[in-house]
Amino acid sequence: MLESLVCPVTQGRLDWDRSRQELISRSARLAFPVREGIPIMLASEARALD
């Protein structure tokens, strides 16, 4: 399913971070949480990457 998801901000590729349970958008520099197996694809819920 990961292959069909894209960043809601840039429409770019997402990478899976298994240890943090997040989908990473390197182009937007955001990490989207996955809670109980459900990706939360809202920019307002994303964590900014340094």
N, CA, C and O atoms as CSV, one atom per row, in Angstrom:
chain,resi,resn,atom,element,x,y,z
A,1,MET,N,N,0.816,-1.194,0.000
A,1,MET,CA,C,0.000,0.000,0.000
A,1,MET,C,C,0.860,1.259,0.000
A,1,MET,O,O,0.437,2.289,-0.524
A,2,LEU,N,N,2.048,1.197,0.572
A,2,LEU,CA,C,2.928,2.354,0.645
A,2,LEU,C,C,3.197,2.957,-0.736
A,2,LEU,O,O,3.307,4.176,-0.870
A,3,GLU,N,N,3.301,2.122,-1.744
A,3,GLU,CA,C,3.587,2.598,-3.091
A,3,GLU,C,C,2.493,3.514,-3.633
A,3,GLU,O,O,2.769,4.358,-4.485
A,4,SER,N,N,1.267,3.366,-3.159
A,4,SER,CA,C,0.159,4.174,-3.673
A,4,SER,C,C,-0.035,5.485,-2.909
A,4,SER,O,O,-0.782,6.354,-3.357
A,5,LEU,N,N,0.627,5.633,-1.768
A,5,LEU,CA,C,0.511,6.864,-0.994
A,5,LEU,C,C,1.544,7.881,-1.450
A,5,LEU,O,O,2.680,7.528,-1.766
A,6,VAL,N,N,1.143,9.145,-1.483
A,6,VAL,CA,C,2.058,10.238,-1.801
A,6,VAL,C,C,1.896,11.328,-0.753
A,6,VAL,O,O,0.892,11.380,-0.041
A,7,CYS,N,N,2.886,12.187,-0.669
A,7,CYS,CA,C,2.831,13.309,0.260
A,7,CYS,C,C,1.676,14.235,-0.129
A,7,CYS,O,O,1.566,14.614,-1.295
A,8,PRO,N,N,0.823,14.603,0.812
A,8,PRO,CA,C,-0.297,15.483,0.492
A,8,PRO,C,C,0.147,16.923,0.189
A,8,PRO,O,O,-0.628,17.696,-0.375
A,9,VAL,N,N,1.361,17.288,0.549
A,9,VAL,CA,C,1.863,18.642,0.316
A,9,VAL,C,C,2.542,18.750,-1.043
A,9,VAL,O,O,2.262,19.673,-1.809
A,10,THR,N,N,3.447,17.797,-1.348
A,10,THR,CA,C,4.244,17.878,-2.576
A,10,THR,C,C,3.846,16.872,-3.652
A,10,THR,O,O,4.298,16.970,-4.793
A,11,GLN,N,N,3.011,15.916,-3.296
A,11,GLN,CA,C,2.649,14.797,-4.176
A,11,GLN,C,C,3.856,13.913,-4.488
A,11,GLN,O,O,3.850,13.158,-5.461
A,12,GLY,N,N,4.882,14.016,-3.659
A,12,GLY,CA,C,6.109,13.241,-3.850
A,12,GLY,C,C,6.088,11.923,-3.093
A,12,GLY,O,O,5.116,11.574,-2.423
A,13,ARG,N,N,7.186,11.213,-3.223
A,13,ARG,CA,C,7.371,9.886,-2.631
A,13,ARG,C,C,7.465,9.963,-1.106
A,13,ARG,O,O,7.941,10.950,-0.546
A,14,LEU,N,N,6.998,8.895,-0.450
A,14,LEU,CA,C,7.095,8.757,0.999
A,14,LEU,C,C,7.965,7.555,1.337
A,14,LEU,O,O,7.918,6.533,0.654
A,15,ASP,N,N,8.759,7.684,2.394
A,15,ASP,CA,C,9.569,6.583,2.895
A,15,ASP,C,C,9.018,6.165,4.254
A,15,ASP,O,O,8.526,6.994,5.019
A,16,TRP,N,N,9.107,4.872,4.541
A,16,TRP,CA,C,8.593,4.321,5.792
A,16,TRP,C,C,9.699,4.270,6.830
A,16,TRP,O,O,10.761,3.701,6.579
A,17,ASP,N,N,9.458,4.862,7.995
A,17,ASP,CA,C,10.375,4.767,9.134
A,17,ASP,C,C,9.727,3.824,10.141
A,17,ASP,O,O,8.847,4.224,10.904
A,18,ARG,N,N,10.165,2.582,10.135
A,18,ARG,CA,C,9.556,1.547,10.969
A,18,ARG,C,C,9.733,1.851,12.454
A,18,ARG,O,O,8.805,1.641,13.235
A,19,SER,N,N,10.901,2.339,12.860
A,19,SER,CA,C,11.165,2.561,14.286
A,19,SER,C,C,10.277,3.652,14.878
A,19,SER,O,O,9.894,3.564,16.045
A,20,ARG,N,N,9.947,4.668,14.103
A,20,ARG,CA,C,9.092,5.758,14.601
A,20,ARG,C,C,7.636,5.631,14.152
A,20,ARG,O,O,6.784,6.413,14.572
A,21,GLN,N,N,7.356,4.652,13.303
A,21,GLN,CA,C,6.002,4.466,12.775
A,21,GLN,C,C,5.518,5.747,12.087
A,21,GLN,O,O,4.463,6.290,12.414
A,22,GLU,N,N,6.327,6.212,11.120
A,22,GLU,CA,C,6.014,7.440,10.393
A,22,GLU,C,C,6.297,7.256,8.905
A,22,GLU,O,O,7.142,6.458,8.501
A,23,LEU,N,N,5.561,8.019,8.114
A,23,LEU,CA,C,5.843,8.128,6.690
A,23,LEU,C,C,6.580,9.443,6.482
A,23,LEU,O,O,6.099,10.498,6.895
A,24,ILE,N,N,7.737,9.386,5.847
A,24,ILE,CA,C,8.613,10.539,5.710
A,24,ILE,C,C,8.526,11.117,4.303
A,24,ILE,O,O,8.677,10.407,3.309
A,25,SER,N,N,8.278,12.420,4.243
A,25,SER,CA,C,8.351,13.152,2.981
A,25,SER,C,C,9.611,14.006,3.048
A,25,SER,O,O,9.645,15.040,3.716
A,26,ARG,N,N,10.643,13.556,2.346
A,26,ARG,CA,C,11.909,14.302,2.370
A,26,ARG,C,C,11.776,15.635,1.636
A,26,ARG,O,O,12.410,16.615,2.029
A,27,SER,N,N,10.971,15.690,0.588
A,27,SER,CA,C,10.815,16.930,-0.167
A,27,SER,C,C,10.071,17.997,0.640
A,27,SER,O,O,10.392,19.180,0.527
A,28,ALA,N,N,9.092,17.604,1.444
A,28,ALA,CA,C,8.355,18.561,2.281
A,28,ALA,C,C,8.990,18.709,3.660
A,28,ALA,O,O,8.643,19.615,4.418
A,29,ARG,N,N,9.941,17.796,3.986
A,29,ARG,CA,C,10.597,17.775,5.287
A,29,ARG,C,C,9.582,17.607,6.418
A,29,ARG,O,O,9.617,18.301,7.434
A,30,LEU,N,N,8.658,16.633,6.189
A,30,LEU,CA,C,7.609,16.321,7.155
A,30,LEU,C,C,7.562,14.818,7.408
A,30,LEU,O,O,7.900,14.015,6.539
A,31,ALA,N,N,7.138,14.457,8.617
A,31,ALA,CA,C,6.935,13.057,8.989
A,31,ALA,C,C,5.479,12.890,9.411
A,31,ALA,O,O,5.025,13.512,10.372
A,32,PHE,N,N,4.767,12.058,8.695
A,32,PHE,CA,C,3.354,11.822,8.960
A,32,PHE,C,C,3.206,10.588,9.849
A,32,PHE,O,O,3.755,9.535,9.525
A,33,PRO,N,N,2.479,10.692,10.957
A,33,PRO,CA,C,2.351,9.559,11.867
A,33,PRO,C,C,1.431,8.471,11.309
A,33,PRO,O,O,0.539,8.725,10.500
A,34,VAL,N,N,1.689,7.254,11.778
A,34,VAL,CA,C,0.804,6.128,11.487
A,34,VAL,C,C,0.312,5.630,12.836
A,34,VAL,O,O,1.093,5.144,13.653
A,35,ARG,N,N,-0.982,5.754,13.060
A,35,ARG,CA,C,-1.575,5.368,14.343
A,35,ARG,C,C,-2.505,4.179,14.139
A,35,ARG,O,O,-3.441,4.233,13.341
A,36,GLU,N,N,-2.232,3.110,14.872
A,36,GLU,CA,C,-3.020,1.881,14.785
A,36,GLU,C,C,-3.140,1.401,13.348
A,36,GLU,O,O,-4.186,0.907,12.927
A,37,GLY,N,N,-2.044,1.556,12.597
A,37,GLY,CA,C,-2.013,1.098,11.221
A,37,GLY,C,C,-2.621,2.040,10.206
A,37,GLY,O,O,-2.681,1.712,9.022
A,38,ILE,N,N,-3.075,3.210,10.644
A,38,ILE,CA,C,-3.736,4.163,9.746
A,38,ILE,C,C,-2.837,5.395,9.573
A,38,ILE,O,O,-2.533,6.082,10.548
A,39,PRO,N,N,-2.412,5.675,8.330
A,39,PRO,CA,C,-1.595,6.861,8.107
A,39,PRO,C,C,-2.429,8.133,8.259
A,39,PRO,O,O,-3.515,8.248,7.691
A,40,ILE,N,N,-1.913,9.069,9.023
A,40,ILE,CA,C,-2.582,10.355,9.234
A,40,ILE,C,C,-1.923,11.349,8.277
A,40,ILE,O,O,-0.856,11.889,8.572
A,41,MET,N,N,-2.555,11.585,7.146
A,41,MET,CA,C,-1.950,12.348,6.063
A,41,MET,C,C,-2.399,13.819,6.062
A,41,MET,O,O,-2.742,14.377,5.019
A,42,LEU,N,N,-2.387,14.416,7.228
A,42,LEU,CA,C,-2.725,15.828,7.383
A,42,LEU,C,C,-1.461,16.609,7.720
A,42,LEU,O,O,-0.723,16.231,8.630
A,43,ALA,N,N,-1.210,17.679,7.007
A,43,ALA,CA,C,-0.013,18.491,7.263
A,43,ALA,C,C,-0.026,19.018,8.698
A,43,ALA,O,O,1.030,19.172,9.310
A,44,SER,N,N,-1.202,19.293,9.229
A,44,SER,CA,C,-1.307,19.826,10.583
A,44,SER,C,C,-0.925,18.775,11.641
A,44,SER,O,O,-0.600,19.139,12.771
A,45,GLU,N,N,-0.960,17.491,11.295
A,45,GLU,CA,C,-0.581,16.412,12.205
A,45,GLU,C,C,0.856,15.961,12.023
A,45,GLU,O,O,1.369,15.179,12.823
A,46,ALA,N,N,1.503,16.444,10.983
A,46,ALA,CA,C,2.868,16.014,10.663
A,46,ALA,C,C,3.893,16.691,11.564
A,46,ALA,O,O,3.689,17.797,12.066
A,47,ARG,N,N,5.004,15.984,11.746
A,47,ARG,CA,C,6.126,16.510,12.513
A,47,ARG,C,C,7.159,17.067,11.523
A,47,ARG,O,O,7.510,16.416,10.539
A,48,ALA,N,N,7.631,18.273,11.804
A,48,ALA,CA,C,8.650,18.876,10.941
A,48,ALA,C,C,9.983,18.175,11.175
A,48,ALA,O,O,10.359,17.882,12.310
A,49,LEU,N,N,10.690,17.912,10.073
A,49,LEU,CA,C,12.017,17.304,10.161
A,49,LEU,C,C,13.076,18.393,10.214
A,49,LEU,O,O,12.930,19.451,9.602
A,50,ASP,N,N,14.134,18.123,10.947
A,50,ASP,CA,C,15.238,19.093,11.041
A,50,ASP,C,C,16.076,19.093,9.784
A,50,ASP,O,O,17.046,19.846,9.688
